[in-house]
């Protein structure tokens, strides 16, 4: 028998019953995004390697 690959949700030893209800599964959470514009030189000075400024909009900053 080959080893399973990919995501498998928990099942009982026999595989006949699941420890989770059937799909669809619904998840919820909170997310806060702060976006602003600044002088690209100021950000470039504090940006850790290997990160770089975005070529298409180097003054845009987003914190998620």
LUMSEMI-284611 format. One record per residue (C-alpha): residue in one letter; residue number from 0; x, y, z. Coordinates in Angstrom, 1 decimal. Each point is the difference from the previous one (the first is absolute). Layout:
+------+------+--------+--------+--------+
| mike | rofi |     px |     py |     pz |
+------+------+--------+--------+--------+
|    A |  NUM |      X |      Y |      Z |
...
+------+------+--------+--------+--------+
REM end
This chain:
+------+------+--------+--------+--------+
| mike | rofi |     px |     py |     pz |
+------+------+--------+--------+--------+
|    X |    0 |    0.0 |    0.0 |    0.0 |
|    X |    1 |    1.4 |    3.4 |   -0.9 |
|    X |    2 |    0.3 |    2.9 |    2.5 |
|    X |    3 |   -2.8 |    2.6 |   -0.2 |
|    X |    4 |    1.0 |    3.3 |   -1.6 |
|    X |    5 |   -1.7 |    3.3 |    0.5 |
|    X |    6 |   -2.5 |    1.1 |    2.6 |
|    X |    7 |   -2.1 |   -2.6 |    1.8 |
|    X |    8 |   -2.3 |    1.0 |    2.9 |
|    X |    9 |    0.1 |   -2.3 |    3.1 |
|    X |   10 |   -1.8 |   -3.3 |   -0.4 |
|    X |   11 |   -0.5 |   -2.9 |    2.4 |
|    X |   12 |    2.4 |   -3.0 |   -0.2 |
|    X |   13 |   -2.4 |   -1.9 |   -2.3 |
|    X |   14 |   -0.6 |    3.1 |   -2.3 |
|    X |   15 |   -3.7 |   -0.5 |    0.2 |
|    X |   16 |   -0.8 |    2.9 |    2.2 |
|    X |   17 |    1.4 |    3.5 |    0.1 |
|    X |   18 |    1.0 |    2.1 |    3.0 |
|    X |   19 |   -1.2 |    3.0 |   -1.9 |
|    X |   20 |   -3.4 |    0.8 |   -1.5 |
|    X |   21 |   -0.3 |   -0.3 |   -3.8 |
|    X |   22 |    0.9 |    3.1 |   -2.1 |
|    X |   23 |   -0.7 |    2.8 |   -0.5 |
|    X |   24 |    2.1 |    1.3 |    2.9 |
|    X |   25 |   -0.4 |    3.7 |    0.9 |
|    X |   26 |    2.7 |    2.0 |    1.7 |
|    X |   27 |    0.0 |    3.5 |    1.3 |
|    X |   28 |    2.6 |    2.5 |    1.3 |
|    X |   29 |    0.9 |    3.6 |    0.3 |
|    X |   30 |    2.5 |    1.8 |   -2.2 |
|    X |   31 |    1.3 |    3.6 |    0.2 |
|    X |   32 |    1.8 |    1.6 |   -2.9 |
|    X |   33 |    1.7 |    3.4 |    0.3 |
|    X |   34 |    1.1 |    1.6 |   -3.3 |
|    X |   35 |    1.8 |    3.3 |   -0.5 |
|    X |   36 |    2.4 |    1.8 |   -2.3 |
|    X |   37 |    3.4 |    1.3 |    1.0 |
|    X |   38 |    3.4 |    1.0 |   -1.4 |
|    X |   39 |    1.6 |   -3.1 |   -1.5 |
|    X |   40 |    3.4 |    1.0 |    1.3 |
|    X |   41 |   -1.2 |   -0.2 |    3.6 |
|    X |   42 |   -1.4 |   -3.5 |   -0.5 |
|    X |   43 |    3.1 |   -1.2 |   -1.9 |
|    X |   44 |    2.2 |    0.9 |    2.9 |
|    X |   45 |   -1.9 |   -2.2 |    2.5 |
|    X |   46 |   -1.1 |   -2.9 |   -2.3 |
|    X |   47 |    1.8 |   -3.2 |    1.0 |
|    X |   48 |    1.8 |   -2.0 |   -2.6 |
|    X |   49 |   -1.0 |   -1.8 |   -2.2 |
|    X |   50 |   -3.1 |    2.1 |   -0.3 |
|    X |   51 |   -0.1 |    2.9 |   -2.5 |
|    X |   52 |   -2.3 |    2.8 |   -1.0 |
|    X |   53 |   -2.7 |   -0.9 |   -2.6 |
|    X |   54 |    1.2 |    1.4 |   -3.3 |
|    X |   55 |   -3.6 |    1.0 |   -1.1 |
|    X |   56 |   -0.8 |    2.0 |    3.1 |
|    X |   57 |    3.0 |    0.4 |    2.3 |
|    X |   58 |   -1.7 |    2.5 |    2.4 |
|    X |   59 |   -2.9 |   -2.3 |    0.9 |
|    X |   60 |    0.1 |   -1.7 |    3.4 |
|    X |   61 |   -2.5 |   -2.6 |    1.3 |
|    X |   62 |    0.0 |   -1.7 |    3.4 |
|    X |   63 |   -2.3 |   -3.0 |    0.2 |
+------+------+--------+--------+--------+
REM end
